[in-house]
Amino acid sequence: MPMNIQISDIGHVIQLAIAPVFLLTGVATKLTVLTNRLARIIDRTRVLDDVLKQGPDEEFFSERETLYVRAHLINTAITSSTACGLMVCLVIALLFLGDTTNLPLDQYIAGLFVIAMLGLISSFVFFLREIFIASRFMREQHTLSLKRSR
C-alpha cells in the first residue's frame, strides 16, 4: 500500500520538530562550553605536572587533586549533555516517523523527551558542582595568599 504524504503533512511535522531542534542547538552550545572548560583544566594539569617534576609541593598536589575532581564532574556533565542531545535527535526522528507512518509513537516520544530533560538537568547539576568547586578553590588560594603577604 503506497504512502501518500502530503506537503501539508510534512510542513506540520517540521513545525513539530522546530522546538526540539532549538533545544538541540542549546545543548550543542552547552557542550562547547563544557569542552572548553575541560580543555582549560587539562592545560592547567599539564602545567602543574611540569612544576611537580621539579620537586614535590603540597600546594600543587592539592590543586592537582581539585583539578581531577573538576575534570570528573565536567566529564559527567558532557556525558549527560550528549545523552540529552541523542534523545532529542531520537524525538525528532520519531516525530517524523510517527507522522509519516501513522504509528502511535506519542508515548515513546514523550518518554524520550523526559529522559532528555533528565539528562539536561543532571548536566546542569554537575556543571554547577564543578563551578562551586572551582570558586571555592579560588577563594582558598586568595585567603592563603593574603596570609602569606602579611
N, C-alpha and C positions, 0 to 999 in steps of 0.2 A: 504494500500500500504506500504510494508516494506521499511525501510530506509536502503540504502546501504552506510554506512560511510566507506570510505577508510582510511587506515592507513596514507596515504599521506595527506588527508584532516585534520585529527586530528593533524598531525605534523604542518601543516600550521596554524591552529588555535592556537596551543601552541606558535608558533613563534609570532603571532599577540599579544598574551596575555603577552609576556615577558616584554615589556616596561611598561604596567600598573602595573605589579607585582613589578617591581623595584620601581616605583612611590609609590606603597603601602608600600614597605619597608621603604622608606624615610619618609612617613607620620607617620608610626609607631614609627620610631626613634624620630621624632619631638614630637609626643605625649609623649614619655618618658621624653624628656627634659622639656616639659611644665608641666607635672605632678610632676616632681622633683622640679621645681620652686614653684609650688603651695604648695607642702608639706613644703618647707622651709618658705614660707610666713605664713602658718598655724602655724608652730612651733614657729616662732617669735611672732605671735599674742598671743599665749598661754603664752609665757614668759612675754610679756607686760601686759596681763591681771593679772598675778600674782603680778607684780610690782604695778599696779594700785589699787589692792585690799589693799595695804598698805597705800595708800593715793593718792589723785589726783595730777597729774603733767602734766602741759600743753605740755611739750616737748613729753612725751609719748603718750598723746592723739593725737598729730599731727602725730607721727609715725604710730599710730594705724589706723588713717584715711588714710594715704598713703598706708598702707598695704591692707586696704579694697579695695581701688581703684585698686591696682595692682592685687589683687585676682580676682576682677571682670573682668579685662582685660584678665588675664590668662584663666579664665573660658570660656570667649567668644572665645579665641583662640583655646582652647581644643574642644569646640563645633564645630567650623569651621573646624578644622582638622579632627574630627571624621566624620563630614558630607562629607568631601572630601574623606576619606577612604571608606565610604559607597558607594559613587558614583563610585569610581574606581572599587570596587567589582562588582557593577552592570554592569559597562562597560565590565569587564572580562566575566561575566555571559552572557551578550548579545552577545559578540563576539562568544562564543561557540554556543549559541542558534541559532544565525543568520546563522552561517556557517553550522551547522548540519541540520537545517530545511529549509535552503534556503529562510528564511523570510527576507524581506527588512528592516533591523533594523539599517541601517547605519546612518539615521538621529537621531534616538534615542541615538545611541552610541555617536555620535558627540555632541549632546545636553548634555548628562550626563557628557561627558569629559569636556565640557566648564563649567558646574556647578561645577565639581570637582576642576577645576583650580580657579574658583572664590572663592570657599571655602578655598583653599590653600593660595591664595593671601590675603584674609581677615584675615586668621590665622596669616600670617606673619606681617600684619599691626598691629594687636592687640598685638602681641608679641613684636614688635618694640616699640610700645607706652609704654608697660609695662617696657621695658628696659630703655627708656628715663626717665620715672618717677623714677625708682629705682636709676639711675645715678644722676639725679637732686637732689634727697633727700640726697644721699651720699655727694654730693658737698656742699649742705646747711649745713649738720651736720659737715662737715670738717671746713667750714667757721666759724660756731658757736664755735667749739672747739678752733680754733685759736684765736678768740676774747676773749674767757674766759681765755685762758692761758696768755694773756698779762696783 
